[in-house]
Amino acid sequence: MRFRFLILALFVSMQFACSDIKDKKSAKKSTYIKPSIDYKGNFRKGHFRKSVSTNKNAIKNQSRSRYYYQTKGKYKKKK
């Protein structure tokens, strides 16, 4: 009886742990902006807005990554 209770408790605790991980991953999703009409009366199409990083080094890392991939073959030794 105790063994079944331990297995059940372990299963439930693993479910809570996995659901917490899923919540953190889903926080990075983009949001859908509904179609609307702006103040001038123009129709604005619906679109997805990507999530924005709250990391203070995000812009620096982004530009460093962009530079790396743009100059990828620049510094390699050519045969």
C-alpha positions as CSV (number, residue, x, y, z in Angstrom):
1,M,0.0,0.0,0.0
2,R,2.8,2.4,0.9
3,F,4.6,1.5,-2.3
4,R,1.6,2.5,-4.4
5,F,1.3,5.7,-2.6
6,L,5.0,6.5,-3.2
7,I,4.7,5.8,-6.9
8,L,1.6,7.9,-7.1
9,A,3.2,10.8,-5.2
10,L,6.3,10.6,-7.5
11,F,4.1,10.6,-10.6
12,V,2.2,13.6,-9.5
13,S,5.3,15.5,-8.5
14,M,6.8,14.8,-11.9
15,Q,3.7,16.1,-13.6
16,F,4.0,19.4,-11.8
17,A,7.7,19.6,-12.6
18,C,7.0,19.0,-16.3
19,S,4.1,21.5,-16.5
20,D,6.4,24.2,-15.0
21,I,9.0,23.5,-17.8
22,K,6.2,23.8,-20.4
23,D,5.1,27.1,-19.0
24,K,8.6,28.6,-19.3
25,K,8.9,27.4,-22.9
26,S,5.5,28.7,-23.9
27,A,6.4,32.2,-22.6
28,K,8.5,32.7,-25.6
29,K,5.7,32.3,-28.1
30,S,4.5,35.1,-30.4
31,T,1.2,36.8,-30.0
32,Y,-1.5,37.4,-32.7
33,I,-2.5,40.9,-33.3
34,K,-6.1,41.1,-34.6
35,P,-7.0,43.0,-37.7
36,S,-8.2,46.5,-36.8
37,I,-8.9,50.0,-38.1
38,D,-6.5,52.8,-37.1
39,Y,-7.3,56.3,-36.2
40,K,-7.2,57.5,-39.8
41,G,-9.7,54.8,-40.8
42,N,-7.2,52.6,-42.6
43,F,-7.6,48.8,-42.3
44,R,-4.7,47.1,-40.5
45,K,-4.1,43.5,-41.3
46,G,-3.8,40.9,-38.6
47,H,-0.2,39.6,-37.9
48,F,2.0,37.8,-35.4
49,R,4.2,39.8,-33.1
50,K,7.4,38.0,-32.0
51,S,8.2,38.0,-28.3
52,V,10.9,40.4,-27.2
53,S,13.8,39.3,-25.0
54,T,14.1,40.9,-21.6
55,N,17.8,40.1,-21.4
56,K,19.9,43.2,-21.2
57,N,22.6,41.8,-23.5
58,A,20.1,40.7,-26.2
59,I,20.9,43.4,-28.7
60,K,24.6,42.9,-28.2
61,N,24.3,39.1,-28.7
62,Q,22.1,39.6,-31.7
63,S,24.6,41.9,-33.5
64,R,27.5,39.6,-32.6
65,S,25.7,36.6,-34.0
66,R,24.8,38.6,-37.1
67,Y,28.4,39.6,-37.6
68,Y,29.6,36.0,-37.2
69,Y,27.3,34.6,-39.8
70,Q,27.8,37.4,-42.3
71,T,31.6,37.0,-42.1
72,K,31.6,33.3,-41.6
73,G,34.1,32.4,-44.4
74,K,36.1,35.6,-44.1
75,Y,38.7,34.5,-41.6
76,K,38.9,30.8,-42.6
77,K,42.1,29.5,-44.1
78,K,41.6,28.9,-47.8
79,K,43.2,25.9,-49.3
